[in-house]
Amino acid sequence: MKLPRRNFLRLAAGAAALPAVSHVAWAQTYPSRPVRIIVGFPAGSGVDIVARLVGQWLAERLGQPFIIENRPGAGGNIATEAVVRAAPDGQTILWIGSPNAINATLYEKLNFDFLRDIAPVASINCEPSAMVVNTSFPVKSVPEFIAYAKANAGKINMASAGNGTVSHVAGELFKMMAGVDMVHVPYRGGPPALTDLLGGQVQVMFVTTSASIEYIKAGKLRPLAVTTAARSEALPDIPTVGEFVPGYEGSNCFGLGAPRNTPAEIIDKLNSEINAALTDPRIKARLVDLGATVLPGSPSAFGKLIAEETEKWAKVIRAANIKPE
């Protein structure tokens, strides 16, 4: 793991494949034509909504369309491979995040090495998952849930959006750290899992706030905690899991990446514009509405975050023996 991590962090500074003068000239005229942002999730998803928000900002600031191209499938691997194979000129960039960090271990044979082949550009937002239960479930706090789960080992059904998804690994991390036994019930996506949670066929789920916040506010799901290290600005009265299970943290963080060897000047230009976007009150307010928080920073800081996420989820995937569907 150490070598890929070093490589990944090194990519944050860009590559020196072309003379510096050429790079600078290239960056000054960038972008010279429409840019594609490849998103490995369906249109209308929470990830897609934020990607379009950022794409619109970049288009207005840089004078060229930033076109969102949805390529769902294989947990985002189809989209990632498309960008890995694209020219390193900044014209094709990738929406990346925690799913990519998970996939690096979940899939044994990929046609790319994510940490090596994708250069981090900019972090954008971190979104908590909410640990939610059906309103008929007889617990109202994380300590009550843990006590109930220990008294009813193997009798609680934990839904997820599928094997190896963020909702699955967040639940497995909770099982490991809280010392409880639950039955994992994978679905083909978040919506059908939420439908069964609302109907009482399953009892608990670790689900992104963008997908669950309206159900929480309407009283249709009972939130026990959020998975981030700090409380969510959108749900300030809901505690974190870590307040009861010390050290637990399961953020769902996103940003942009580019093919390796993309000139550092282009990466820095995109990073600067995205950081500017994250200070805009309208964009910050929209992200809060979705239950997320802005995450400005440098390419190297984002690279460090993704490398750390890759290591953390690798331990969970191996310990729980998680396999892709």
C-alpha positions as CSV (number, residue, x, y, z in Angstrom):
1,M,0.0,0.0,0.0
2,K,2.9,2.4,0.7
3,L,4.1,2.6,-2.9
4,P,0.8,3.3,-4.5
5,R,0.0,5.9,-1.8
6,R,3.3,7.7,-2.5
7,N,2.6,7.6,-6.2
8,F,-0.9,9.0,-5.7
9,L,0.3,11.9,-3.6
10,R,3.0,12.6,-6.1
11,L,0.5,12.9,-8.8
12,A,-1.2,15.7,-6.9
13,A,1.6,17.9,-8.0
14,G,1.2,16.9,-11.7
15,A,3.7,15.3,-14.0
16,A,6.5,16.9,-16.0
17,A,5.9,15.1,-19.2
18,L,6.1,18.3,-21.2
19,P,8.4,21.4,-20.9
20,A,7.2,23.8,-18.2
21,V,6.7,26.6,-20.7
22,S,4.3,24.4,-22.8
23,H,2.4,23.5,-19.6
24,V,2.0,27.2,-18.7
25,A,0.8,28.1,-22.1
26,W,-1.6,25.2,-22.2
27,A,-3.1,26.2,-18.8
28,Q,-3.5,29.8,-19.9
29,T,-5.7,28.7,-22.8
30,Y,-7.5,26.0,-20.9
31,P,-10.2,25.0,-21.5
32,S,-10.3,25.6,-25.2
33,R,-13.3,23.4,-25.8
34,P,-16.1,21.7,-23.8
35,V,-14.9,19.6,-20.8
36,R,-16.5,16.3,-19.8
37,I,-17.0,15.4,-16.2
38,I,-17.5,11.6,-16.1
39,V,-19.8,10.6,-13.2
40,G,-20.1,6.9,-12.4
41,F,-23.6,7.2,-11.0
42,P,-27.1,7.7,-12.5
43,A,-28.5,11.0,-13.4
44,G,-30.6,12.4,-10.5
45,S,-28.5,10.8,-7.8
46,G,-27.1,12.9,-5.0
47,V,-23.7,12.7,-6.5
48,D,-25.0,13.7,-9.9
49,I,-26.8,16.8,-8.4
50,V,-23.6,18.1,-6.8
51,A,-21.5,17.3,-10.0
52,R,-24.0,19.4,-12.1
53,L,-23.8,22.2,-9.5
54,V,-20.0,22.3,-9.7
55,G,-20.0,21.9,-13.5
56,Q,-22.3,24.9,-13.9
57,W,-20.0,27.0,-11.8
58,L,-16.9,26.0,-13.8
59,A,-18.6,26.7,-17.1
60,E,-19.6,30.2,-15.9
61,R,-16.1,30.9,-14.7
62,L,-14.0,29.3,-17.4
63,G,-16.1,30.1,-20.5
64,Q,-16.6,26.6,-21.8
65,P,-19.4,24.0,-21.1
66,F,-18.6,21.4,-18.4
67,I,-20.8,18.5,-19.6
68,I,-21.9,15.9,-17.1
69,E,-21.6,12.4,-18.6
70,N,-23.2,9.7,-16.5
71,R,-21.6,6.2,-16.9
72,P,-23.0,4.1,-14.0
73,G,-22.0,0.5,-13.5
74,A,-19.6,-1.7,-11.6
75,G,-19.5,0.7,-8.6
76,G,-18.0,3.5,-10.7
77,N,-15.3,1.4,-12.3
78,I,-16.7,2.0,-15.8
79,A,-16.4,5.7,-15.4
80,T,-13.0,5.5,-13.9
81,E,-11.6,3.4,-16.7
82,A,-12.9,5.8,-19.3
83,V,-11.0,8.7,-17.7
84,V,-7.9,6.6,-17.1
85,R,-7.8,6.0,-20.9
86,A,-8.5,9.6,-21.8
87,A,-5.9,12.1,-22.9
88,P,-4.2,13.9,-20.0
89,D,-5.2,17.4,-21.2
90,G,-7.9,18.3,-18.6
91,Q,-10.7,17.9,-21.2
92,T,-12.0,14.7,-19.5
93,I,-12.1,14.6,-15.7
94,L,-13.6,12.2,-13.2
95,W,-16.0,12.6,-10.2
96,I,-14.2,10.6,-7.6
97,G,-14.7,9.7,-3.9
98,S,-15.2,7.0,-1.3
99,P,-16.6,4.4,-3.8
100,N,-13.3,4.5,-5.7
101,A,-11.3,4.1,-2.4
102,I,-13.5,1.0,-1.6
103,N,-13.2,-0.5,-5.1
104,A,-9.4,-0.5,-5.0
105,T,-9.7,-3.4,-2.6
106,L,-13.1,-4.8,-3.4
107,Y,-12.3,-5.7,-7.0
108,E,-9.3,-8.0,-7.3
109,K,-8.8,-7.5,-11.0
110,L,-9.2,-4.0,-12.5
111,N,-7.8,-2.7,-15.8
112,F,-6.3,0.3,-13.9
113,D,-4.7,1.2,-10.6
114,F,-6.8,4.0,-9.2
115,L,-4.2,5.4,-6.8
116,R,-1.6,5.4,-9.6
117,D,-3.7,6.3,-12.7
118,I,-5.9,9.1,-11.4
119,A,-4.4,12.4,-10.2
120,P,-6.4,14.2,-7.5
121,V,-7.7,17.7,-8.5
122,A,-9.9,19.0,-5.8
123,S,-12.0,17.9,-2.9
124,I,-15.5,19.2,-2.9
125,N,-17.8,17.8,-0.2
126,C,-18.1,15.2,2.5
127,E,-21.5,13.7,3.2
128,P,-22.4,11.7,6.3
129,S,-24.5,8.7,6.3
130,A,-27.3,8.5,8.8
131,M,-27.8,5.4,10.9
132,V,-31.6,5.2,10.6
133,V,-34.1,2.6,11.8
134,N,-37.7,1.9,11.0
135,T,-40.0,3.9,13.4
136,S,-41.5,0.8,14.9
137,F,-38.1,-0.6,15.9
138,P,-37.8,-0.4,19.7
139,V,-34.7,1.7,20.1
140,K,-34.1,5.4,20.2
141,S,-30.3,5.8,20.6
142,V,-27.1,4.1,19.6
143,P,-26.5,2.7,23.1
144,E,-30.0,1.2,23.1
145,F,-29.4,-0.2,19.6
146,I,-26.2,-1.9,20.7
147,A,-27.8,-3.4,23.8
148,Y,-30.7,-4.6,21.7
149,A,-28.5,-6.1,19.0
150,K,-26.4,-7.9,21.6
151,A,-29.5,-9.4,23.2
152,N,-30.8,-10.4,19.7
153,A,-27.7,-11.5,17.9
154,G,-28.2,-12.3,14.3
155,K,-31.9,-11.2,14.3
156,I,-31.5,-7.6,13.0
157,N,-31.6,-7.1,9.3
158,M,-29.2,-4.4,8.0
159,A,-30.0,-3.1,4.5
160,S,-27.5,-1.7,2.1
161,A,-27.4,-0.5,-1.5
162,G,-25.4,-3.5,-2.4
163,N,-22.2,-5.5,-1.5
164,G,-19.3,-3.2,-1.1
165,T,-21.2,0.1,-1.3
166,V,-20.6,2.9,1.2
167,S,-23.8,1.9,3.1
168,H,-22.5,-1.7,3.4
169,V,-18.9,-1.0,4.6
170,A,-20.2,1.7,7.0
171,G,-22.5,-0.9,8.5
172,E,-19.7,-3.5,8.7
173,L,-17.4,-1.0,10.4
174,F,-20.1,-0.4,13.0
175,K,-20.6,-4.1,13.5
176,M,-16.9,-4.6,14.1
177,M,-16.4,-1.6,16.4
178,A,-19.6,-2.1,18.4
179,G,-19.2,-5.9,18.6
180,V,-22.7,-6.7,17.3
181,D,-24.0,-9.3,14.9
182,M,-26.5,-8.2,12.2
183,V,-27.6,-9.9,9.0
184,H,-26.6,-7.9,5.9
185,V,-29.3,-7.7,3.3
186,P,-27.9,-6.2,0.1
187,Y,-30.2,-4.5,-2.5
188,R,-29.6,-3.4,-6.0
189,G,-29.3,0.3,-5.1
190,G,-30.4,2.6,-2.4
191,P,-34.1,3.2,-3.3
192,P,-35.3,-0.4,-3.0
193,A,-33.4,-0.7,0.3
194,L,-35.1,2.4,1.6
195,T,-38.5,1.2,0.5
196,D,-38.1,-2.0,2.5
197,L,-36.7,-0.1,5.5
198,L,-39.8,2.2,5.4
199,G,-42.0,-0.9,5.2
200,G,-40.3,-2.7,8.1
201,Q,-38.9,-5.6,6.1
202,V,-35.4,-4.6,7.4
203,Q,-34.7,-2.7,10.6
204,V,-31.6,-0.5,10.1
205,M,-29.5,1.1,7.3
206,F,-26.5,3.4,7.0
207,V,-27.8,5.7,4.2
208,T,-26.5,9.0,2.8
209,T,-28.2,12.0,4.2
210,S,-29.0,13.2,0.7
211,A,-31.2,10.1,0.3
212,S,-32.6,10.0,3.8
213,I,-32.9,13.6,5.1
214,E,-36.5,14.2,3.8
215,Y,-37.7,10.9,5.4
216,I,-36.0,12.0,8.6
217,K,-37.6,15.4,8.6
218,A,-41.0,13.9,7.8
219,G,-40.7,11.5,10.8
220,K,-40.8,8.4,8.5
221,L,-37.4,7.2,9.6
222,R,-35.8,7.5,13.1
223,P,-32.2,8.7,13.0
224,L,-29.9,7.4,15.7
225,A,-26.6,9.0,14.6
226,V,-24.6,10.3,11.7
227,T,-21.4,8.7,10.6
228,T,-19.0,11.7,10.3
229,A,-16.6,12.7,13.0
230,A,-18.5,16.0,13.6
231,R,-22.3,16.5,13.7
232,S,-24.0,17.4,10.5
233,E,-25.0,21.0,9.9
234,A,-28.2,19.8,8.3
235,L,-29.1,17.6,11.3
236,P,-27.4,19.4,14.3
237,D,-29.4,17.6,17.0
238,I,-28.4,14.1,15.8
239,P,-25.3,12.8,17.6
240,T,-22.4,11.1,15.8
241,V,-21.8,7.3,16.0
242,G,-18.4,8.2,17.4
243,E,-20.0,9.8,20.5
244,F,-20.9,6.3,21.6
245,V,-18.4,4.1,19.6
246,P,-15.1,6.0,20.0
247,G,-13.1,6.3,16.8
248,Y,-16.0,5.4,14.5
249,E,-16.0,7.6,11.3
250,G,-17.5,6.8,7.9
251,S,-17.7,9.9,5.7
252,N,-18.6,9.8,2.0
253,C,-16.3,12.3,0.4
254,F,-16.1,13.5,-3.2
255,G,-14.1,15.6,-5.5
256,L,-12.6,15.6,-9.0
257,G,-9.7,13.7,-10.5
258,A,-7.9,13.7,-13.8
259,P,-5.8,11.2,-15.8
260,R,-2.3,10.8,-14.6
261,N,0.2,13.2,-16.3
262,T,-2.3,16.0,-16.6
263,P,-0.3,19.2,-16.4
264,A,0.0,20.6,-12.9
265,E,-1.0,24.0,-14.1
266,I,-4.3,22.7,-15.3
267,I,-4.9,20.8,-12.1
268,D,-4.1,24.0,-10.1
269,K,-6.4,26.1,-12.2
270,L,-9.3,23.7,-11.7
271,N,-8.5,23.5,-8.0
272,S,-8.5,27.2,-7.6
273,E,-11.9,27.6,-9.3
274,I,-13.4,24.8,-7.2
275,N,-12.2,26.3,-4.0
276,A,-13.7,29.6,-5.1
277,A,-17.0,27.8,-5.7
278,L,-17.0,26.3,-2.2
279,T,-16.9,29.8,-0.7
280,D,-20.0,30.9,-2.7
281,P,-23.0,31.1,-0.3
282,R,-25.4,29.6,-2.8
283,I,-23.3,26.5,-3.4
284,K,-22.6,26.1,0.4
285,A,-26.3,26.4,1.1
286,R,-27.3,23.8,-1.5
287,L,-24.7,21.4,-0.2
288,V,-26.1,21.9,3.3
289,D,-29.6,21.2,2.0
290,L,-28.3,17.8,0.8
291,G,-26.7,17.1,4.2
292,A,-23.2,17.7,3.0
293,T,-20.4,20.0,4.1
294,V,-17.9,21.8,1.8
295,L,-14.3,20.4,1.8
296,P,-11.9,22.9,0.2
297,G,-8.3,22.1,-0.1
298,S,-5.2,21.4,-2.2
299,P,-4.8,18.5,-4.7
300,S,-2.2,16.9,-2.3
301,A,-4.6,17.2,0.6
302,F,-7.3,15.4,-1.4
303,G,-4.9,12.8,-2.5
304,K,-3.9,12.1,1.1
305,L,-7.6,11.8,2.1
306,I,-8.4,9.3,-0.6
307,A,-5.2,7.3,0.2
308,E,-6.3,7.1,3.8
309,E,-9.8,6.1,2.9
310,T,-8.4,3.4,0.7
311,E,-6.4,2.0,3.6
312,K,-9.3,2.2,6.1
313,W,-11.9,0.5,3.9
314,A,-9.4,-2.1,2.8
315,K,-9.2,-3.3,6.4
316,V,-13.0,-3.6,6.6
317,I,-13.4,-5.3,3.3
318,R,-10.8,-8.0,4.2
319,A,-12.0,-8.5,7.8
320,A,-15.6,-8.9,6.7
321,N,-14.6,-10.9,3.6
322,I,-16.8,-8.6,1.3
323,K,-17.0,-9.6,-2.3
324,P,-18.5,-7.7,-5.2
325,E,-21.9,-8.8,-6.5
